[in-house]
Amino acid sequence: MKPIRDIASIPVSTVVYHSAFGFARVTEVSGNWVALGWEAPGDHLPPRVGFEVLSRVYAATEPRGFFHRALNDLEATSEWLQTDPTGALALLLAELPGPQRPEDIQDWIVGRRLINDRAFAHWWAALEPVLLEDGRFEWDGRAVGLRAAAEIGIEARLRSPFLKPGRRLELALAHRPELSDEVFLTQALAAWRMGSPQVRDLALAALRDRPAPTVLEGLIDDGPDSVEALIHAVRRGGWPPDSVPERLHRRLVDRVLQGLEDPGPLDTEGRLAAALTRWPSPVAIDALAGVAANSEGRRLLRATFAALPPRRGEALALDLLQSAIFAADREGAQWLGGEALSFSLVEPHELASRIAAERPVLSSWFRAEFQPAATRPAMSEYDEGGDDTAMTAEIDLSDVVPVPIPLAKLGARSGASLLGLGLGVSRALAALHKENRIANPTGDTVILLPDEHVEIRPGPPGGSPRPILEGPGPVADVYAAGVLLLEALLGRRWPRQIPASRAIPYLRFAIPSIPPSALAPLDAALHPDPSRRPANGLAWLALWQAAAVAEETRSFTVRNATARITVGYDSHVGKMKLLLTQVNQDSLFVSSRGSVSLLVVCDGISTANAGSGDVASSISCHVIANLWEQALPRLTTSGPTEIREFIDRALRMANTAVCEAALRFAAGDLDGRVPMGTTVVLAIIHGNWVSIGWLGDSRAYLVGPYGASLVTADENQAAERLRAWYLRFLEGWDPAGYALVGYLGHFNESSRPEALPTHHTSFTLVPGERLVLCSDGVTDYVGETHPEVAQIVSALAHEADPEEAARALVGEANRGGGGDNCTAIVAALYT
């Protein structure tokens, strides 16, 4: 809009604007005044104004501009807004001062009645991605403005940091004659660094005529995208190593070693190191051997070995060993010798005999100088201080209870204290019930004493958190005591309108340090059906005592790296799904090698339209299985720390594989698409030690004399809200919302694959216990509430044969409706 300088410049039909009154159309011009027809008629709007006022407080819109069109032909402008949204937006911005926020644009457009508020939201959502590519606009995510006319061109469009890699390469190829050689190379390399594997293949083809040093030097940069691009270039470029100068080979190796400065995962650096050694880069072996003597270097080398098949891993370990021997690096050589033996799974003298002809120096070294590390086979790396390791209960409360204190005033307790609190409360409740007294417990009548005992002072029934429809009685006392224990854990008063059992599937998400078996007796107390709840405090105390015995046994059980397990598994598409001719989107993998076993359950997410859930779960299982086969020689002698690192690495690589497949299904463009994904729960059992990692709502239960205790936590919106409530970020908890917040197939905000952090737990499996892994198709259909699910899992998992137990769980899910794919794995120590 522009100021009015001369009344002669205002012909009839001109649209003028007043900041308070709005828009008006000039209907008549006479001498020194004009008549106005207002867009929105009102009693106080002037029908005509003089030139002095007109020039001072009014502005004229552009002829055939946005506002001129809107007021003179509303219907045609509204249609044009839909058919050419970028053209309409450009015309609107041309009349406005400076960049505009989306809400400002909404006011201008909706205020003209061109579309309504709801339609604008859809219009803007469709338009926003286009702004990043259209060179006419500058969009920083907060406001959009027009570029100067001189800036609008292909190079200006390519300078946009928001341009997607595939589109960047497409524009660079389409306008190659207009671009300088340097600009084209820069854009192709940027697409190569940031693009999907398909985009990288296209970039490689576009730059096939360029010398290898030019391409590789252009790809070297900071960040994981650079490493992925270099891996692709080295593997797919087909350039002979001698076509690259030694200086550049050293830069490539330095890019690998740069990862040692970052305490995070070294998966991508390890894959680049593996690619360089297979090329082979003439400086890679000596450089990598040089870091074998320190712990960070060994992390990198383990990641490198993990990226190779076992035979290649063994050959690389021997190459590195030879380099370390020639460099007189005794410490590094000893470690590399152990790594080579972990691949070959033979004694040193046997390996020496096998390689005598091809590697006589190494053969002699293994016979004369190799010294096996005495601590290698032992599980000495067990981290007893890990924050996710469930240990025995804090039964001694005297250090925090110097004087008698009501439970309600104790404050939030650590998860490890649940077992001690449960024993104390159930013992006090049992004493009252033995005397046929009703407790009606409340947070004020349950008293913690300094001598480690708990006292319950019977009170009136009014304040007890028993079920609303139940009268006072022993069974109601058990429920109320369970609610009070839950409140003690969370440090919050439980909302009475929500069944307390709703918290159980999410509790470890907020409080991960709960002992493995401790949720089972708490869950049993919160059963909504009083007939299936412990009948009184005595029955409930028996469950807590069974859990306490299990945890005490667990804490004193020697970790036996030679123990073995027996495993059973079953999977079914689901009775209802079968009738609808749908596919099974669950996948499982089970493998045992001696005393080391891997159990995996993946449940594909069914809402995807870039791929499908069955593809995502299958890819994940295949990736984890392949990595397992490669890492198995080392896992047989690994401690819990290395096993946990393997789980993290396996799930990160599975996430990348699922994301890359989703991008292929979407032809590289995820706009408007829902990429495929999958949940995962996996367990590695090394002897009697169990390490579990999970993402999503597939579950793991520990089943014993105490019942079935959930040792994982569903990752969904309800779980996030429970944790936020526990941490005092929310005033209340809403249990609604089953949308997953943890899964494989996750992209970040830049549409790049980015694995979500894995949740972990680990513990010793004691005789008499069974481990159950299952998809939500089992837990959703064997029972309606979690206490019911836990009771059924406990009953069925104790079948004599794990195979029969797994079939029984799947069969029960089908009898319960079979509305989802159902998969179960049951494992027990071999006796």
C-alpha positions in Angstrom: 0.0 0.0 0.0 1.2 3.5 -0.8 0.4 7.0 0.4 -2.1 9.2 -1.5 -0.4 12.3 -3.0 -2.9 13.5 -5.6 -6.7 13.0 -5.7 -6.3 12.7 -9.5 -4.5 9.4 -8.9 -7.6 7.9 -7.2 -9.9 6.7 -9.9 -13.3 5.0 -9.2 -12.9 1.4 -8.0 -9.6 2.2 -6.2 -9.4 0.4 -2.9 -8.2 2.5 0.0 -7.2 1.4 3.6 -7.7 3.1 7.0 -5.9 1.4 9.9 -9.0 1.7 12.2 -11.9 1.4 9.7 -10.5 -1.1 7.3 -10.9 -1.3 3.5 -13.2 0.7 1.3 -13.8 1.0 -2.5 -13.9 4.4 -4.1 -17.4 4.8 -5.7 -17.2 8.4 -6.8 -14.6 11.2 -7.2 -15.7 14.8 -7.1 -13.5 17.9 -6.8 -11.7 17.5 -3.4 -13.6 14.6 -1.9 -14.3 10.9 -2.7 -17.3 8.7 -1.8 -16.5 5.3 -0.2 -18.2 2.0 -0.1 -16.9 0.2 3.0 -16.0 -3.5 3.0 -18.0 -4.0 6.2 -20.7 -1.4 6.5 -21.1 0.4 9.9 -23.0 3.4 11.3 -19.9 5.3 12.2 -18.0 4.8 8.9 -17.7 8.0 6.8 -19.6 7.8 3.5 -17.2 10.3 1.9 -13.9 12.0 2.9 -12.1 15.1 1.8 -8.7 15.1 0.1 -6.8 16.4 3.2 -8.1 13.6 5.4 -7.6 11.1 2.5 -4.0 12.0 2.0 -3.2 12.1 5.8 -4.8 8.9 7.2 -5.6 6.7 4.2 -3.4 4.6 1.9 -4.1 3.3 -1.6 -3.7 -0.3 -2.6 -2.1 -1.4 -5.8 -4.3 -1.6 -8.9 -4.9 -5.3 -9.6 -3.2 -6.0 -6.3 -4.4 -8.5 -3.7 -6.8 -6.2 -1.8 -8.1 -4.6 -5.0 -9.0 -8.1 -6.3 -10.5 -9.1 -3.0 -12.9 -6.2 -2.7 -13.8 -6.0 -6.4 -14.2 -9.7 -7.1 -14.4 -11.7 -3.9 -15.4 -15.1 -5.5 -12.7 -15.1 -8.1 -10.1 -14.1 -5.5 -11.1 -16.9 -3.2 -10.8 -19.4 -6.1 -7.5 -17.9 -7.1 -6.2 -18.4 -3.5 -6.7 -22.1 -3.9 -5.5 -22.6 -7.4 -2.3 -20.4 -7.1 -1.5 -20.0 -3.4 2.1 -18.9 -3.8 1.0 -16.3 -6.4 -1.7 -15.0 -4.1 0.7 -14.9 -1.2 3.3 -13.0 -3.2 0.8 -10.4 -4.2 -0.4 -10.0 -0.6 3.1 -9.6 0.7 3.9 -7.0 -2.0 1.4 -4.7 -0.4 2.5 -5.2 3.2 5.5 -3.7 5.0 8.1 -6.3 5.8 7.8 -10.0 6.7 4.5 -11.2 8.1 3.8 -13.9 10.6 1.3 -16.7 9.7 -1.2 -15.3 12.2 -0.9 -11.9 10.5 -1.5 -13.4 7.1 -4.5 -15.3 8.5 -6.0 -12.0 9.7 -5.5 -10.4 6.2 -7.0 -13.3 4.3 -9.8 -14.4 6.7 -10.7 -10.8 7.4 -11.6 -10.5 3.7 -13.8 -13.6 4.0 -11.8 -15.4 1.3 -11.6 -18.5 3.5 -12.5 -19.3 7.1 -10.1 -20.0 10.0 -10.3 -23.8 9.7 -9.6 -23.7 5.9 -6.7 -21.3 6.4 -5.0 -23.9 8.7 -5.0 -26.5 5.9 -4.1 -23.9 3.3 -1.1 -22.8 5.2 0.0 -26.3 6.1 0.1 -27.2 2.4 1.8 -23.9 1.5 4.5 -23.9 4.1 6.8 -26.5 2.6 6.7 -24.7 -0.8 8.0 -21.5 0.8 11.3 -23.2 1.5 11.8 -23.9 -2.2 10.2 -20.9 -3.9 12.9 -18.3 -4.5 10.5 -15.4 -4.2 10.1 -15.9 -0.4 12.2 -15.7 2.6 10.8 -18.0 5.4 12.7 -18.5 8.6 10.0 -20.6 10.4 8.5 -17.5 12.1 7.8 -14.9 9.4 7.7 -14.8 5.6 8.7 -12.0 3.3 9.4 -11.3 -0.3 12.9 -11.2 -1.7 14.1 -8.3 -3.8 13.6 -8.9 -7.5 17.3 -9.0 -8.1 17.7 -11.9 -5.6 15.1 -14.2 -7.2 16.9 -16.8 -9.3 18.1 -20.3 -9.2 21.2 -19.6 -7.1 19.0 -17.7 -4.6 16.7 -20.7 -4.4 19.6 -23.1 -3.9 21.0 -21.0 -1.0 17.9 -21.8 1.1 19.0 -23.9 4.1 15.6 -25.5 4.2 15.7 -27.0 0.7 15.5 -30.8 0.9 18.5 -32.7 -0.4 16.5 -34.5 -3.2 14.9 -31.2 -4.3 18.3 -29.5 -4.1 19.9 -32.0 -6.5 16.9 -32.0 -8.8 17.1 -28.2 -9.1 20.8 -28.2 -9.6 20.5 -30.8 -12.4 17.6 -29.0 -14.1 19.5 -25.7 -14.1 23.0 -27.0 -14.7 23.6 -24.9 -17.8 22.8 -21.7 -15.8 25.1 -22.6 -12.8 28.8 -22.2 -12.6 30.8 -25.3 -12.2 31.6 -24.4 -8.6 28.0 -23.8 -7.6 26.8 -27.0 -9.2 29.5 -29.0 -7.4 28.7 -27.4 -4.1 25.0 -28.2 -4.4 25.6 -31.8 -5.5 27.9 -32.4 -2.6 25.4 -30.8 -0.1 22.7 -33.1 -1.4 25.1 -36.1 -1.1 26.0 -35.2 2.5 22.5 -34.8 3.7 20.4 -37.0 1.4 19.0 -40.5 1.6 20.9 -43.4 -0.1 18.8 -42.8 -3.3 19.8 -39.2 -3.4 23.5 -40.1 -2.7 23.4 -42.6 -5.6 22.0 -39.8 -7.9 24.7 -37.4 -6.7 27.4 -40.0 -7.3 26.1 -40.4 -10.9 26.0 -36.6 -11.4 29.6 -36.3 -10.3 30.9 -39.4 -11.9 33.1 -37.3 -14.2 34.8 -35.6 -11.3 38.2 -36.8 -9.9 37.9 -38.8 -6.7 40.0 -36.3 -4.6 37.6 -33.4 -5.6 34.5 -35.4 -4.4 36.1 -36.8 -1.2 37.5 -33.4 -0.2 34.1 -31.8 -0.7 32.4 -34.4 1.4 34.7 -34.2 4.4 33.0 -32.1 7.0 31.9 -32.2 10.6 28.8 -34.0 11.7 27.4 -37.6 11.2 26.0 -36.7 7.7 29.5 -36.2 6.5 30.6 -39.6 7.8 27.6 -41.4 6.2 28.3 -39.6 2.9 32.0 -40.7 3.0 31.0 -44.3 3.7 28.7 -44.2 0.7 31.4 -42.6 -1.5 34.2 -45.1 -0.5 31.9 -48.1 -0.9 30.1 -47.1 -4.1 32.5 -44.7 -5.8 34.6 -47.5 -7.4 37.8 -45.3 -7.2 41.1 -47.2 -6.8 42.9 -46.2 -3.6 45.9 -45.1 -5.6 43.8 -42.4 -7.3 43.7 -40.6 -4.1 46.8 -38.9 -2.7 48.2 -40.0 0.7 47.4 -36.6 2.1 43.7 -37.2 1.5 43.8 -40.7 2.8 45.2 -39.3 6.1 42.4 -36.7 6.2 39.8 -39.5 5.8 41.4 -41.5 8.7 41.6 -38.3 10.8 37.8 -37.9 10.2 37.4 -41.4 11.8 39.7 -40.6 14.7 37.8 -37.3 15.3 35.0 -39.3 16.7 37.2 -40.2 19.7 36.8 -36.7 21.0 33.0 -37.3 21.3 31.9 -39.5 24.2 28.9 -40.6 22.2 28.4 -43.7 20.1 31.1 -44.5 17.4 28.9 -46.6 15.1 29.3 -44.4 12.0 33.0 -43.8 12.6 33.4 -47.6 13.0 31.6 -48.1 9.7 33.8 -45.6 7.9 36.9 -47.2 9.4 35.7 -50.6 8.1 35.0 -49.1 4.7 38.5 -47.6 4.6 40.2 -50.9 5.6 38.2 -52.8 2.9 39.0 -50.3 0.2 41.9 -50.5 1.3 43.3 -47.2 2.4 47.1 -47.5 2.7 47.3 -45.6 6.0 44.2 -46.9 7.7 45.7 -50.0 9.3 48.6 -48.3 11.0 46.4 -45.4 12.2 43.8 -47.7 13.7 46.4 -49.9 15.3 47.9 -46.9 16.9 44.8 -46.3 19.1 44.4 -49.9 20.3 46.3 -49.2 23.6 43.7 -46.8 25.0 40.0 -47.3 26.0 38.5 -44.8 23.6 40.5 -46.3 20.7 39.2 -49.7 21.7 35.6 -48.4 21.6 36.3 -47.3 18.0 37.9 -50.6 17.0 35.0 -52.6 18.5 32.6 -50.5 16.4 34.8 -51.2 13.4 34.7 -54.9 14.0 31.0 -54.8 14.5 30.6 -53.4 11.0 32.3 -56.4 9.4 31.3 -60.0 9.0 33.2 -62.3 11.4 35.8 -63.6 9.0 36.7 -60.1 7.8 36.7 -58.9 11.4 39.2 -61.6 12.3 41.4 -60.7 9.2 41.3 -57.0 10.2 42.2 -57.8 13.8 45.2 -59.8 12.6 46.3 -56.9 10.2 46.1 -54.5 13.1 47.9 -56.9 15.4 50.8 -57.1 12.9 51.0 -53.3 12.7 51.1 -53.0 16.5 53.8 -55.6 16.7 56.0 -53.8 14.2 55.3 -50.5 16.1 56.4 -52.2 19.4 53.0 -51.4 21.0 53.0 -54.3 23.5 49.7 -53.3 25.2 47.8 -52.7 22.0 49.1 -56.0 20.6 47.9 -58.0 23.5 44.4 -56.5 23.3 44.3 -57.0 19.5 45.4 -60.6 19.9 42.5 -61.2 22.3 40.1 -59.7 19.8 41.4 -61.9 17.0 40.9 -65.0 19.2 37.4 -63.8 20.1 36.6 -64.1 16.4 38.3 -67.4 15.8 36.9 -69.1 19.0 40.0 -71.3 19.2 43.0 -71.5 21.6 46.1 -69.4 20.8 48.2 -72.3 19.7 45.4 -73.5 17.3 45.2 -70.0 15.7 49.0 -70.0 15.4 48.9 -73.2 13.5 46.1 -72.1 11.2 47.9 -68.8 10.2 51.5 -70.2 10.2 51.8 -70.3 6.4 50.2 -66.9 5.6 51.3 -64.9 8.7 54.4 -66.5 10.2 55.3 -63.5 12.3 51.9 -63.5 13.9 52.0 -67.3 14.4 55.3 -67.0 16.2 53.9 -64.1 18.3 50.9 -66.2 19.4 53.1 -69.1 20.5 55.7 -67.1 22.3 54.4 -63.7 23.4 50.6 -63.7 23.7 49.4 -63.6 27.3 45.7 -64.3 27.7 44.0 -61.8 30.0 42.9 -63.6 33.1 39.8 -61.4 33.5 38.4 -61.8 30.0 35.9 -64.7 30.5 34.6 -63.4 33.8 31.7 -61.0 34.0 33.8 -58.5 35.8 32.4 -55.5 34.0 29.1 -55.7 35.9 28.2 -52.2 36.9 26.5 -52.6 40.2 26.0 -48.8 40.5 24.0 -48.4 37.3 20.9 -46.4 37.7 18.8 -48.8 35.8 20.0 -51.9 37.6 17.3 -53.3 39.9 18.8 -54.5 43.1 17.4 -55.7 46.4 15.1 -53.5 48.4 16.0 -50.8 50.9 14.4 -52.6 53.8 16.3 -50.5 56.4 14.3 -47.3 56.8 15.9 -46.1 60.1 18.2 -43.7 58.3 15.3 -41.7 56.9 12.8 -42.2 59.7 14.4 -40.9 62.9 10.9 -40.5 64.5 7.5 -42.0 63.8 6.1 -40.4 60.7 2.9 -40.9 58.7 3.3 -42.3 55.3 1.6 -39.3 53.7 4.3 -37.0 55.1 7.3 -39.2 54.0 7.7 -37.6 50.6 8.5 -39.4 47.3 10.5 -42.6 47.8 13.0 -44.2 45.6 11.9 -47.2 43.6 14.3 -49.5 45.4 12.4 -48.8 48.7 9.1 -50.3 47.4 9.9 -53.8 48.5 10.8 -52.7 52.1 7.6 -50.5 52.3 5.5 -53.3 50.9 6.7 -55.8 53.4 6.2 -53.4 56.3 2.7 -52.3 55.3 1.5 -55.8 54.4 2.9 -57.2 57.7 1.1 -54.5 59.7 -2.1 -55.1 57.7 -1.8 -58.9 58.3 -1.5 -58.4 62.1 -4.8 -56.4 62.1 -6.6 -58.9 59.9 -5.4 -61.8 62.0 -7.3 -60.2 64.9 -10.3 -59.7 62.6 -9.9 -55.9 62.7 -10.5 -53.6 59.7 -7.8 -51.1 59.1 -9.3 -48.5 56.7 -5.7 -47.3 56.1 -5.0 -43.7 55.1 -1.8 -41.8 54.6 -2.1 -40.5 58.1 -2.9 -43.8 59.8 0.0 -45.8 58.3 3.0 -44.9 60.5 6.6 -45.6 59.7 8.7 -46.3 62.9 12.4 -45.9 63.5 12.8 -49.6 64.3 12.0 -50.5 60.7 8.4 -51.5 61.5 5.2 -50.1 60.2 2.2 -49.5 62.3 -1.4 -49.1 61.0 -3.8 -47.4 63.3 -7.4 -48.4 62.4 -9.5 -45.4 61.5 -13.0 -44.5 60.2 -13.8 -45.7 56.7 -14.3 -42.2 55.2 -10.7 -41.3 54.3 -9.5 -44.7 53.1 -8.7 -44.8 49.3 -10.5 -48.1 48.8 -12.7 -48.6 45.6 -15.7 -46.3 45.6 -18.2 -49.1 45.3 -16.7 -51.4 48.0 -17.5 -51.2 51.6 -14.9 -51.6 54.4 -13.3 -55.1 54.7 -10.0 -56.9 54.4 -10.0 -57.0 50.6 -10.7 -53.3 50.5 -7.9 -52.7 53.0 -5.5 -54.5 50.6 -6.5 -52.2 47.7 -6.3 -49.1 49.9 -2.8 -50.1 51.1 -1.7 -50.7 47.5 -2.9 -47.1 46.6 -0.9 -45.7 49.6 2.2 -47.5 48.4 1.7 -46.1 44.9 1.3 -42.6 46.4 4.5 -43.1 48.5 6.4 -43.9 45.3 5.1 -41.0 43.4 5.0 -38.5 46.2 1.5 -37.5 44.9 -2.0 -38.2 46.0 -3.6 -40.6 43.6 -6.7 -39.2 41.8 -9.6 -41.3 43.1 -11.5 -41.3 39.8 -8.7 -43.2 38.1 -8.1 -46.9 38.9 -4.7 -47.1 40.5 -3.8 -50.1 38.4 -3.6 -47.8 35.3 -0.2 -46.6 36.5 1.5 -50.0 36.5 2.4 -50.2 32.8 4.1 -46.8 33.0 5.6 -46.8 36.5 9.1 -47.9 35.5 9.1 -45.1 32.9 9.0 -42.6 35.8 10.8 -44.6 38.5 13.2 -47.1 36.8 14.9 -48.4 40.0 12.0 -50.6 41.2 13.3 -54.1 42.0 12.5 -56.7 39.2 9.8 -58.6 41.2 8.4 -55.8 43.3 5.6 -54.7 40.9 3.8 -58.1 41.1 2.5 -57.9 44.7 1.6 -54.2 44.2 -0.3 -55.0 41.0 -2.1 -57.9 42.7 -3.4 -55.5 45.4 -4.8 -53.1 42.8 -7.0 -55.7 40.9 -10.4 -54.1 40.3 -12.2 -57.4 41.0 -12.2 -58.0 44.8 -12.6 -61.7 44.3 -9.2 -61.9 42.5 -7.4 -59.6 44.9 -5.4 -61.0 47.9 -8.1 -61.9 50.4 -6.5 -60.1 53.3 -3.2 -58.8 54.6 -1.9 -62.3 55.2 -2.3 -63.4 51.6 -0.8 -60.1 50.4 2.1 -60.5 52.8 2.9 -63.9 51.3 3.4 -62.3 47.9 5.6 -59.6 49.3 7.7 -62.2 51.1 8.0 -64.3 47.9 9.3 -61.1 46.1 11.7 -60.4 49.0 13.1 -63.9 48.9 13.6 -63.6 45.2 15.4 -60.3 45.5 17.5 -61.6 48.4 18.4 -64.7 46.3 19.1 -62.5 43.4 21.6 -60.3 45.3 23.6 -63.3 46.6 23.4 -65.5 43.4 26.8 -65.8 41.8 26.7 -64.7 38.2 27.1 -67.9 36.2 28.4 -67.3 32.7 28.0 -70.9 31.7 24.3 -71.3 32.6 21.9 -72.0 29.7 18.3 -71.4 29.0 15.5 -73.2 27.3 13.2 -71.1 25.1 9.7 -71.4 23.6 7.9 -69.0 21.2 4.8 -68.6 19.2 3.2 -66.0 16.9 -0.2 -65.6 15.3 -1.8 -62.9 13.1 -4.8 -62.8 15.4 -8.1 -64.5 15.0 -10.0 -61.3 14.0 -7.1 -60.2 11.8 -7.1 -63.6 10.1 -10.8 -63.2 9.2 -10.0 -59.8 7.7 -7.2 -61.4 5.6 -4.6 -59.1 7.2 -0.9 -59.8 7.6 1.1 -60.4 10.8 3.0 -57.3 11.5 4.9 -58.9 14.5 8.3 -60.3 13.9 10.5 -62.3 16.3 14.0 -63.7 16.4 15.4 -66.3 18.8 19.0 -67.5 18.8 21.2 -69.4 21.3 24.9 -70.1 21.1 26.1 -71.9 24.1 25.4 -69.8 27.2 24.5 -66.6 25.2 20.9 -66.1 23.9 19.1 -63.3 22.0 15.3 -62.9 22.2 13.6 -60.2 20.0 10.0 -59.2 19.6 9.0 -56.4 17.2 5.5 -55.1 16.6 5.1 -53.1 13.4 3.1 -49.8 13.6 0.0 -50.2 11.4 -0.6 -46.5 10.5 2.2 -46.0 8.1 1.8 -45.1 4.4 5.5 -44.9 3.6 6.2 -48.6 4.0 4.2 -50.8 6.4 4.5 -52.2 9.9 5.3 -55.8 8.8 8.2 -54.5 6.7 9.5 -52.3 9.5 9.4 -55.2 12.1 11.0 -57.6 9.6 13.8 -55.2 8.7 14.5 -54.6 12.4 14.7 -58.3 13.3 17.0 -58.9 10.3 19.3 -56.1 11.2 19.5 -57.1 14.9 20.0 -60.8 13.8 22.8 -59.9 11.4 24.6 -57.8 14.0 24.1 -60.6 16.5 25.8 -63.1 14.2 28.7 -60.7 13.6 29.2 -59.8 17.3 28.5 -63.3 18.7 32.2 -64.3 19.0 32.9 -61.3 21.2 29.6 -61.4 23.1 30.4 -64.9 24.5 33.1 -63.3 26.5 31.6 -59.9 27.1 30.4 -58.3 30.3 27.1 -56.4 30.9 28.6 -53.1 29.8 29.6 -54.5 26.4 26.2 -56.2 26.1 24.4 -53.0 26.8 26.6 -51.2 24.2 25.6 -53.9 21.7 21.9 -53.4 22.3 22.3 -49.6 21.8 24.2 -50.1 18.6 21.8 -52.7 17.3 18.8 -50.6 17.8 20.4 -47.5 16.4 21.4 -49.4 13.2 17.9 -50.9 13.0 16.4 -47.4 13.3 18.6 -46.2 10.4 17.6 -49.2 8.3 13.9 -48.7 8.8 14.2 -45.0 8.1 16.1 -45.6 4.9 13.5 -48.1 3.7 10.7 -45.7 4.5 12.5 -43.0 2.4 12.7 -45.5 -0.5 9.0 -46.2 -0.2 8.3 -42.4 -0.2 10.7 -41.8 -3.1 12.8 -39.6 -0.9 10.0 -37.2 0.1 8.1 -37.7 3.4 5.9 -34.7 3.1 2.4 -35.7 3.9 3.5 -39.3 4.5 3.6 -41.4 7.7 6.9 -43.3 7.8 6.8 -46.9 8.9 8.0 -47.9 12.4 8.0 -50.7 14.9 8.3 -51.3 18.6 11.0 -53.6 19.9 11.8 -55.4 23.1 15.0 -57.6 23.2 16.8 -59.6 25.8 20.3 -60.9 25.8 20.8 -63.7 28.3 24.4 -64.4 29.2 24.4 -67.4 31.5 22.0 -66.3 34.3 22.4 -62.5 33.6 19.6 -60.8 31.6 20.0 -57.5 29.8 16.8 -56.0 28.3 16.4 -53.0 26.0 13.1 -51.7 24.6 11.3 -49.0 22.7 7.5 -48.8 22.5 4.9 -50.9 24.2 6.0 -54.4 23.6 6.7 -55.8 27.1 8.9 -58.1 29.2 7.6 -59.8 32.4 9.5 -61.6 35.1 7.4 -64.5 36.4 8.0 -66.2 39.7 6.3 -67.3 43.0 5.3 -63.7 43.5 3.3 -63.5 40.2 4.2 -61.7 37.0 6.1 -58.4 37.4 6.4 -56.0 34.5 10.1 -55.1 34.1 9.6 -52.8 31.1 7.4 -49.7 30.7 5.1 -48.8 27.9 6.4 -45.7 26.0 3.4 -43.6 25.1 1.9 -40.2 25.8 0.3 -41.5 29.0 3.7 -42.6 30.3 5.2 -39.3 29.5 2.5 -37.5 31.3 2.8 -39.8 34.4 6.6 -39.0 34.5 5.9 -35.2 34.1 3.3 -35.5 36.9 5.8 -37.4 39.1 8.4 -34.7 38.5 5.9 -31.9 39.3 5.7 -30.5 35.8 1.9 -31.3 35.7 -0.8 -30.7 38.3 -2.6 -33.9 37.4 -2.3 -37.1 35.3 -4.5 -37.9 32.3 -4.2 -41.7 31.4 -5.6 -41.2 27.9 -3.2 -41.4 24.9 -1.7 -44.6 23.6 0.3 -42.9 20.8 3.9 -44.2 21.0 6.8 -41.9 21.8 9.4 -44.7 21.5 9.9 -46.8 18.4 12.3 -47.8 15.6 11.9 -45.7 12.4 12.3 -42.2 14.1 13.2 -39.2 12.1 14.3 -35.8 13.6 12.9 -32.5 12.7 15.2 -32.3 9.6 13.8 -35.6 8.3 17.0 -37.3 9.1 17.1 -40.8 10.8 17.7 -40.3 14.5 17.4 -43.2 16.9 15.5 -42.5 20.1 17.3 -43.5 23.4 16.9 -47.1 24.4 15.5 -48.0 27.8 17.4 -50.6 29.7 17.1 -52.9 32.7 19.2 -55.8 33.8 19.2 -58.4 36.6 20.1 -62.0 37.5 17.6 -64.7 36.6 17.2 -67.0 39.5 15.9 -70.6 39.5 12.1 -70.8 39.4 11.7 -67.6 37.4 10.7 -67.2 33.8 11.2 -64.3 31.4 8.3 -63.5 29.0 8.6 -61.1 26.0 5.4 -60.3 24.1 3.7 -57.8 21.8 0.7 -55.8 22.9 -1.5 -58.2 20.9 -1.1 -60.6 23.9 -1.4 -58.1 26.7 -4.4 -56.2 25.1 -6.5 -59.4 24.7 -5.7 -61.8 27.5 -7.2 -59.4 30.0 -8.9 -56.0 30.3 -6.9 -54.5 33.2 -3.2 -54.9 33.9 -3.7 -56.9 37.2 -5.8 -59.3 35.2 -3.2 -59.5 32.5 -0.4 -60.1 35.0 -2.4 -63.0 36.7 -3.0 -64.7 33.4 0.6 -64.3 32.3 1.8 -65.7 35.6 -0.6 -68.7 35.4 0.2 -69.6 31.7 4.0 -68.8 31.8 4.4 -71.5 34.4 3.5 -74.3 32.0 6.1 -77.1 32.3 7.5 -76.5 28.8 8.3 -72.9 27.6 7.1 -73.8 24.2 3.7 -74.8 25.6 3.6 -71.6 27.7 4.2 -69.4 24.7 1.5 -71.2 22.7 -0.9 -70.9 25.7 -0.3 -67.1 25.9 -1.0 -66.7 22.2 -4.0 -69.0 22.3 -5.5 -67.0 25.3 -5.1 -63.8 23.3 -7.0 -65.3 20.5 -9.7 -66.5 22.9 -9.9 -63.0 24.2 -10.8 -61.6 20.8 -7.6 -61.9 18.7 -7.9 -58.3 17.5 -4.2 -57.8 17.0 -1.1 -59.8 16.0 0.1 -61.7 19.1 3.6 -62.9 19.7 5.2 -64.4 22.9 8.6 -65.8 23.9 9.1 -67.6 27.1 12.6 -68.4 28.5 13.7 -70.2 31.7 17.0 -71.4 33.1 17.9 -74.9 31.8 17.7 -77.4 34.6 
